[in-house]
Amino acid sequence: MGVRTGELDRRITIEQPTTVGYDAAGGPTVEWASFTTLWAKREPMSGSEQFGADQRYARQAAVFTVRHIPGITPAMRVVCEGQIYQIDDVAELDRRQFIRLTCYAFEVPSRT
């Protein structure tokens, strides 16, 4: 794989969901809290469109490569330059030197 330090040129925050209370129906109220902030390499991937409930959703894919940090899971998300990406897959690279995060962001829905 071989990622060079100079390629880690995007500052990202990885966030995790935390339960902060319960609503009137007894369901959990979840907020996102910072897990860590670190440098990453961002590689855009081709996007796609999905349709549902008379709305069009643009799905943008990206891969972020970061130095290995234990505890990152697909339940977390990445924030990069104001865009929120849901983590779809976490893969270890180079004998735990790096982690590749395959992520997806959804654009604001628009009417078809």
C-alpha positions in Angstrom: 0.0 0.0 0.0 2.6 2.5 1.1 1.0 5.8 2.0 3.4 8.7 2.3 3.0 11.3 5.1 2.6 14.1 2.6 -0.5 12.4 1.2 -2.3 12.8 4.5 -3.5 16.3 3.6 -7.1 16.5 4.9 -8.0 17.2 8.5 -11.0 15.0 9.4 -12.9 14.3 12.6 -14.3 10.8 13.3 -17.5 11.0 15.4 -19.3 8.4 17.4 -22.9 8.2 18.4 -23.7 8.7 22.1 -27.0 8.4 23.9 -27.7 11.6 25.8 -31.2 10.8 27.1 -34.6 9.4 26.2 -37.5 10.9 24.4 -41.2 10.9 25.6 -41.7 7.5 23.9 -38.7 6.0 25.7 -36.5 5.9 22.7 -32.9 7.0 23.0 -31.8 10.5 22.0 -28.5 10.2 20.2 -25.9 12.9 19.5 -22.6 12.7 17.7 -19.4 13.3 19.8 -15.8 13.6 18.6 -13.9 10.3 18.8 -10.6 11.7 17.3 -9.3 14.3 14.8 -6.5 13.4 12.5 -4.9 13.8 9.1 -6.2 11.7 6.2 -5.8 11.0 2.5 -9.1 11.4 0.7 -9.8 9.5 -2.6 -13.1 10.3 -4.2 -15.0 7.4 -5.8 -17.8 7.5 -8.4 -21.1 8.5 -7.0 -24.6 7.2 -7.7 -28.2 8.3 -7.5 -31.0 6.6 -5.6 -34.7 7.3 -5.7 -37.2 7.0 -2.8 -40.5 8.6 -1.8 -40.5 10.9 -4.9 -37.1 12.2 -4.0 -33.7 11.8 -5.6 -30.7 11.2 -3.4 -27.1 11.7 -4.7 -24.8 9.3 -3.0 -21.1 10.4 -3.0 -18.5 7.8 -2.1 -15.0 8.5 -0.8 -12.1 6.5 0.7 -10.2 8.0 3.6 -6.8 6.5 4.6 -5.6 7.4 8.1 -2.9 6.2 10.5 -4.1 3.1 12.5 -6.2 3.9 15.5 -7.9 1.1 17.4 -11.6 1.4 17.9 -12.9 2.9 14.7 -16.1 1.0 13.6 -18.8 1.4 10.8 -21.1 2.8 13.5 -19.1 6.0 13.4 -18.9 8.8 10.8 -16.3 11.1 9.2 -16.6 14.8 8.9 -14.4 16.4 6.2 -14.6 20.0 5.1 -18.2 20.3 6.4 -19.4 17.1 4.7 -20.6 14.2 6.8 -19.7 10.7 5.5 -21.2 7.5 7.0 -18.5 4.8 7.4 -19.4 1.7 5.4 -16.2 -0.4 5.8 -13.0 -0.3 8.0 -10.0 -2.2 6.6 -6.5 -2.5 8.1 -3.6 -1.9 5.8 0.2 -2.5 6.0 0.1 -4.5 9.2 -1.9 -2.0 11.3 0.0 1.0 10.1 -3.0 2.5 8.3 -6.8 2.1 8.1 -8.9 2.5 5.0 -12.4 3.9 5.6 -14.9 3.4 2.8 -17.6 6.1 3.3 -20.7 7.5 1.7 -22.3 10.9 1.9 -25.8 11.8 0.9 -26.7 15.1 -0.7 -29.8 17.0 0.3 -32.8 15.4 -1.3 -34.4 17.2 -4.3 -37.8 16.6 -6.0 -37.8 14.6 -9.2 
